[in-house]
Amino acid sequence: MTSRPLFSEEHEAFRAVVRRFLEREVVPHHAAWEQAGVVPRDLWKRAGEAGILCPTVSPEFGGAGGDFLFDVVMAQELQRVGASGPAFTLHSTIVVPYIEKYGTAAQKQRWLPPAVAGDLITAIAMTEPGTGSDLQAIATRARRDGNDYVIDGSKTFISNGQLADLIIVVARSSEDAASKSMSLFLVESTRAGFARGRNLQKLGMRAQDTSELSFTGVRIPLENRLGEEGAGFGYLMNELPRERLIIAAWCLTSAEAAFEGAVEYTRQRHAFGQEIGAFQNTRFRLAEAKTEIEVGRAFVEQCLREYLDGNLDASRASMAKLWLSEMQGRVIDQCLQFYGGYGYMWETPIARAYADARVQRIYGGTSEIMKELIARSL
């Protein structure tokens, strides 16, 4: 018995568009962007012109009005070619939905069309030095001053930090308990008092800019608050399952791409007079990896269906993120081993996949935090 296909003809048509764009505009240049530590701004504009940014945004604001699976397709295709530099998934799947879901009519009209077009690049600033996954320890403050808020604080590990034109900043807006004092604010990068720190040098995902950001007396109007004051923590909790599910889907495709590359390599490489793929150890290791991938695929697709039906809870999303990110690490590590010394060379795709994969067990909530969230539901 087989289940109905998860992706429709429309999803696959979108996949073909994304794949052509990446093969033409991204793959030939990605190695150079890894050296630069950032992708060029005009790539975003070209992505917007190709119609691949923010596919779930309403047609009223220039989007295609697609479902979450269009975002999944984007994430899969980026990972299929190892394109960790363009943070299209962060922009389209994580940041922009906050504006569409919690923004006012004026905020949506102002910021969604340029986000879809690639004229506006977004980021979200949650993590602070010393807080890690503990969102309740956030120290950035937003003080009310007449018709403005004044923001002071610092953030770190912010993806798109060097390029972002608009940043959703998580800050405390009162002295209430952490869960009741957090608010979200839309801060333009042109605001006085905002500063970008250095472009951080990372173990992997080297072409994606990641920055320290500082806010010193940054003054924004009241209309730049996103949603209700004090409701920010709840908004974050509502949206994190979506983020964790897209990470799980990303990890699945990463493991699959590494596996396919390893299978091909073991058929080409010879040792002791035969293909290394003919050795029992190689065959058994590949069989284990294939099994892990297929188990992961079944769970991810089940969770995607639950999400589309409105039934995916935070615990299940945490399970998906935990298991798939850990599985990805195991599979890619084993695949690298087949390459021997060549697998340790940066120019080999498996080496870059190995470096890129490690952060999946950290961002979006560490594996340890995922276990804690799952345990609370027992």
C-alpha positions as CSV (number, residue, x, y, z in Angstrom):
1,M,0.0,0.0,0.0
2,T,1.4,3.4,-0.9
3,S,0.3,6.8,0.4
4,R,-0.7,9.7,-1.9
5,P,2.2,11.8,-3.1
6,L,3.1,14.7,-0.8
7,F,4.1,17.1,-3.6
8,S,1.7,18.1,-6.4
9,E,2.4,18.9,-10.0
10,E,2.4,22.6,-9.0
11,H,5.1,21.9,-6.4
12,E,7.2,20.0,-8.9
13,A,6.9,22.8,-11.5
14,F,8.1,25.2,-8.9
15,R,10.9,22.8,-8.1
16,A,12.0,22.8,-11.7
17,V,12.1,26.7,-11.7
18,V,14.2,26.7,-8.5
19,R,16.5,24.1,-9.7
20,R,17.2,25.9,-13.0
21,F,17.8,29.2,-11.1
22,L,20.3,27.6,-8.7
23,E,22.2,25.7,-11.4
24,R,22.5,28.9,-13.4
25,E,22.9,31.7,-10.8
26,V,24.3,29.9,-7.7
27,V,26.2,26.7,-8.3
28,P,28.9,28.3,-10.5
29,H,29.7,31.0,-8.0
30,H,29.2,29.4,-4.6
31,A,32.9,28.6,-4.0
32,A,33.8,32.3,-4.6
33,W,31.1,33.4,-2.2
34,E,32.5,31.0,0.5
35,Q,35.7,32.9,0.2
36,A,33.9,36.2,0.4
37,G,31.7,35.1,3.3
38,V,28.6,36.6,1.7
39,V,26.5,36.4,-1.4
40,P,26.0,39.5,-3.6
41,R,22.9,41.6,-3.1
42,D,21.9,41.4,-6.7
43,L,21.4,37.6,-6.3
44,W,18.4,38.4,-4.2
45,K,17.0,40.7,-6.9
46,R,17.4,38.0,-9.5
47,A,15.7,35.4,-7.2
48,G,12.8,37.8,-6.8
49,E,12.5,38.3,-10.6
50,A,12.5,34.5,-11.0
51,G,9.6,34.3,-8.6
52,I,11.2,32.0,-6.1
53,L,11.2,34.2,-3.0
54,C,8.3,34.1,-0.4
55,P,6.1,31.7,-2.5
56,T,3.5,31.4,0.3
57,V,2.9,35.2,0.6
58,S,-0.6,36.3,-0.6
59,P,-1.0,37.4,-4.2
60,E,-2.2,40.7,-2.7
61,F,1.4,41.4,-1.8
62,G,3.0,39.9,-4.9
63,G,3.5,36.3,-3.7
64,A,2.0,33.1,-5.2
65,G,-0.1,32.2,-2.2
66,G,1.3,28.7,-2.1
67,D,1.3,26.3,0.8
68,F,4.2,25.4,3.1
69,L,5.4,22.7,0.7
70,F,6.6,25.4,-1.7
71,D,9.0,26.6,1.1
72,V,10.0,22.9,1.6
73,V,10.8,22.6,-2.1
74,M,13.0,25.7,-1.9
75,A,14.9,24.3,1.1
76,Q,15.3,20.9,-0.5
77,E,16.7,22.3,-3.8
78,L,19.2,24.6,-2.0
79,Q,20.5,21.7,0.0
80,R,20.5,19.3,-3.0
81,V,23.3,21.4,-4.5
82,G,25.0,22.4,-1.2
83,A,24.0,26.0,-1.6
84,S,24.2,27.1,2.0
85,G,25.0,30.7,1.2
86,P,21.8,32.2,-0.1
87,A,19.6,32.5,3.0
88,F,16.4,32.3,1.0
89,T,14.8,29.9,3.4
90,L,15.4,32.1,6.4
91,H,13.9,35.0,4.6
92,S,10.9,33.3,3.0
93,T,10.0,30.6,5.5
94,I,11.0,32.0,8.9
95,V,11.1,35.9,8.9
96,V,8.5,37.1,6.3
97,P,5.7,34.9,7.7
98,Y,5.9,36.8,11.0
99,I,5.1,40.0,9.1
100,E,2.3,38.4,7.1
101,K,0.8,36.7,10.2
102,Y,1.2,39.4,12.9
103,G,1.7,42.6,10.9
104,T,-0.8,45.4,10.4
105,A,-2.3,46.1,7.0
106,A,0.2,49.1,6.7
107,Q,3.2,46.9,7.6
108,K,2.2,44.2,5.1
109,Q,1.8,46.7,2.3
110,R,5.1,48.4,3.1
111,W,7.3,45.4,3.5
112,L,5.9,42.3,1.9
113,P,6.0,43.4,-1.8
114,P,9.7,44.3,-1.7
115,A,10.5,41.2,0.3
116,V,8.9,39.1,-2.5
117,A,10.7,41.1,-5.2
118,G,14.1,40.6,-3.5
119,D,14.5,44.4,-3.0
120,L,14.2,43.9,0.8
121,I,16.3,41.4,2.7
122,T,15.2,40.3,6.2
123,A,16.6,38.8,9.3
124,I,15.5,37.9,12.8
125,A,17.5,38.8,15.9
126,M,16.8,36.6,18.8
127,T,20.1,35.2,20.1
128,E,22.3,37.3,22.4
129,P,25.8,36.8,23.8
130,G,25.4,34.5,26.7
131,T,21.7,33.5,26.1
132,G,22.0,30.7,23.4
133,S,18.7,28.8,23.2
134,D,17.4,30.4,26.4
135,L,15.1,33.0,25.0
136,Q,13.8,34.0,28.4
137,A,17.2,35.4,29.3
138,I,17.1,38.0,26.5
139,A,18.4,41.3,27.8
140,T,17.8,43.7,24.9
141,R,15.3,46.4,26.0
142,A,12.7,48.5,24.1
143,R,11.7,51.5,26.2
144,R,8.6,53.5,25.4
145,D,9.3,57.2,24.9
146,G,6.3,59.2,23.7
147,N,5.3,57.9,20.3
148,D,8.5,55.9,19.9
149,Y,10.3,52.9,21.3
150,V,14.0,53.2,22.1
151,I,16.0,49.9,21.7
152,D,19.3,49.1,23.4
153,G,21.1,45.8,23.3
154,S,23.2,43.4,21.2
155,K,22.6,40.3,19.2
156,T,24.9,37.7,17.8
157,F,24.9,34.8,15.3
158,I,22.4,36.7,13.1
159,S,22.1,35.1,9.7
160,N,21.7,37.7,6.9
161,G,23.1,40.2,9.4
162,Q,25.4,41.9,6.8
163,L,22.8,42.2,4.1
164,A,19.5,42.7,6.0
165,D,17.5,45.8,5.3
166,L,14.8,44.9,7.9
167,I,15.3,43.0,11.1
168,I,12.8,41.6,13.5
169,V,14.3,42.3,16.9
170,V,13.2,40.4,20.0
171,A,13.4,42.7,23.0
172,R,11.9,43.2,26.5
173,S,9.3,46.0,26.6
174,S,8.4,45.8,30.3
175,E,9.7,44.5,33.6
176,D,7.1,41.7,33.7
177,A,8.1,38.1,33.7
178,A,10.0,37.1,30.6
179,S,7.1,35.4,28.9
180,K,5.0,38.5,29.3
181,S,7.6,41.2,28.6
182,M,8.9,40.3,25.2
183,S,7.8,42.1,22.1
184,L,8.8,42.0,18.4
185,F,10.0,45.2,16.6
186,L,10.7,45.9,12.9
187,V,13.9,47.8,12.7
188,E,15.3,49.2,9.5
189,S,19.0,49.0,9.1
190,T,19.1,52.7,8.3
191,R,18.0,53.7,11.8
192,A,20.5,55.8,13.8
193,G,22.2,53.8,16.5
194,F,22.0,50.5,14.6
195,A,25.4,49.0,13.8
196,R,26.6,45.8,12.2
197,G,29.5,44.1,13.7
198,R,32.0,41.8,12.0
199,N,30.9,39.1,9.6
200,L,31.6,36.0,11.7
201,Q,33.9,33.3,10.5
202,K,32.1,30.0,10.8
203,L,33.0,26.3,10.7
204,G,30.5,25.8,7.9
205,M,27.9,27.6,5.8
206,R,30.7,30.0,4.9
207,A,29.0,31.8,2.1
208,Q,26.1,32.8,4.4
209,D,26.8,36.1,6.2
210,T,26.3,35.8,10.0
211,S,26.8,38.9,12.2
212,E,26.9,40.6,15.5
213,L,24.4,43.5,15.7
214,S,24.2,46.3,18.1
215,F,21.3,48.7,19.0
216,T,22.3,51.9,20.8
217,G,19.4,54.2,21.5
218,V,17.7,53.0,18.2
219,R,14.5,55.0,18.0
220,I,11.6,53.5,16.0
221,P,7.9,54.7,15.9
222,L,5.2,52.8,17.6
223,E,3.9,51.5,14.3
224,N,7.1,49.5,13.9
225,R,6.1,47.1,16.7
226,L,5.0,43.8,15.3
227,G,1.9,42.5,16.9
228,E,0.8,43.2,20.4
229,E,3.1,44.5,23.1
230,G,4.2,41.7,25.4
231,A,3.0,39.0,23.1
232,G,6.4,38.3,21.4
233,F,7.3,35.2,23.4
234,G,4.0,33.6,22.4
235,Y,4.6,34.5,18.7
236,L,8.0,32.9,18.8
237,M,6.6,29.7,20.4
238,N,3.9,29.6,17.7
239,E,6.3,29.9,14.8
240,L,9.2,27.8,16.1
241,P,7.6,24.5,15.1
242,R,7.5,25.7,11.5
243,E,11.2,26.6,11.7
244,R,12.1,23.3,13.2
245,L,10.1,21.4,10.6
246,I,11.9,23.1,7.7
247,I,15.2,22.3,9.4
248,A,14.2,18.7,9.5
249,A,13.3,18.7,5.8
250,W,16.6,20.4,5.1
251,C,18.5,17.7,7.0
252,L,16.8,15.0,5.2
253,T,17.8,16.3,1.8
254,S,21.4,17.0,3.0
255,A,21.7,13.4,4.1
256,E,20.2,12.1,0.9
257,A,22.5,14.2,-1.3
258,A,25.6,13.0,0.7
259,F,24.4,9.4,0.4
260,E,23.9,9.6,-3.4
261,G,27.3,11.1,-3.8
262,A,28.9,8.4,-1.6
263,V,27.2,5.6,-3.6
264,E,28.6,6.9,-6.8
265,Y,32.1,7.4,-5.3
266,T,32.3,3.9,-4.0
267,R,31.5,2.6,-7.5
268,Q,34.4,4.6,-8.9
269,R,37.1,4.2,-6.3
270,H,39.2,1.0,-6.2
271,A,41.2,-0.5,-3.5
272,F,42.9,-3.9,-3.3
273,G,41.9,-4.7,-6.9
274,Q,38.2,-4.0,-6.6
275,E,35.6,-1.3,-6.1
276,I,35.4,-0.2,-2.5
277,G,31.6,-0.6,-2.9
278,A,32.1,-4.3,-3.3
279,F,33.4,-4.7,0.2
280,Q,30.9,-6.1,2.7
281,N,31.7,-3.3,5.2
282,T,30.9,-0.7,2.6
283,R,27.7,-2.3,1.5
284,F,26.5,-2.8,5.1
285,R,27.3,0.9,6.0
286,L,25.4,2.1,2.9
287,A,22.5,-0.1,3.8
288,E,22.4,1.4,7.3
289,A,22.5,4.9,5.9
290,K,19.8,4.2,3.4
291,T,17.6,2.8,6.1
292,E,18.1,5.9,8.3
293,I,17.2,8.2,5.4
294,E,14.1,6.3,4.5
295,V,12.9,6.3,8.2
296,G,13.6,10.0,8.4
297,R,11.7,10.6,5.2
298,A,8.6,8.8,6.5
299,F,8.6,10.9,9.7
300,V,9.2,14.2,7.9
301,E,6.5,13.6,5.4
302,Q,4.1,12.6,8.2
303,C,4.9,15.7,10.1
304,L,4.5,17.8,7.0
305,R,1.0,16.4,6.5
306,E,0.2,17.1,10.1
307,Y,1.4,20.7,9.7
308,L,-0.6,21.3,6.6
309,D,-3.7,19.9,8.4
310,G,-3.0,22.2,11.4
311,N,-2.2,19.3,13.7
312,L,1.5,19.5,14.3
313,D,2.3,20.3,17.9
314,A,5.6,21.7,19.3
315,S,6.6,18.3,20.7
316,R,6.3,16.6,17.3
317,A,8.2,19.3,15.6
318,S,10.9,19.0,18.2
319,M,11.1,15.3,17.6
320,A,11.5,15.9,13.8
321,K,14.2,18.4,14.3
322,L,16.1,16.3,16.9
323,W,16.0,13.0,15.0
324,L,16.7,14.4,11.5
325,S,19.5,16.6,12.5
326,E,21.2,13.8,14.5
327,M,20.6,11.4,11.7
328,Q,22.1,13.8,9.1
329,G,25.2,14.0,11.2
330,R,25.6,10.2,11.4
331,V,25.0,9.7,7.7
332,I,27.3,12.4,6.4
333,D,30.1,11.4,8.8
334,Q,29.9,7.8,7.5
335,C,29.7,8.9,3.9
336,L,32.8,11.1,4.3
337,Q,34.7,8.0,5.6
338,F,34.3,6.3,2.2
339,Y,36.3,9.1,0.6
340,G,39.3,8.6,2.8
341,G,41.7,11.5,2.7
342,Y,39.8,13.2,-0.2
343,G,36.8,13.5,2.1
344,Y,38.8,15.9,4.3
345,M,39.6,18.2,1.4
346,W,37.4,21.4,1.2
347,E,37.0,21.1,-2.5
348,T,35.2,17.8,-2.1
349,P,31.4,18.4,-1.7
350,I,31.2,15.9,1.2
351,A,33.7,18.0,3.2
352,R,31.5,21.1,2.8
353,A,28.4,19.1,3.6
354,Y,30.1,17.8,6.8
355,A,30.9,21.3,7.9
356,D,27.5,22.7,7.0
357,A,25.6,19.9,8.8
358,R,27.0,20.5,12.2
359,V,25.1,23.6,13.0
360,Q,21.7,21.9,12.4
361,R,22.0,20.3,15.8
362,I,22.4,23.8,17.3
363,Y,20.3,26.5,15.6
364,G,16.6,26.5,15.8
365,G,17.1,25.1,19.3
366,T,19.9,22.7,20.3
367,S,19.3,18.9,20.4
368,E,19.4,19.2,24.2
369,I,16.6,21.8,24.2
370,M,14.6,19.6,21.8
371,K,14.9,16.7,24.3
372,E,13.7,19.0,27.1
373,L,10.7,20.1,25.1
374,I,9.8,16.5,24.2
375,A,10.2,15.4,27.8
376,R,7.8,18.1,29.0
377,S,5.1,16.6,26.8
378,L,5.4,13.1,28.3
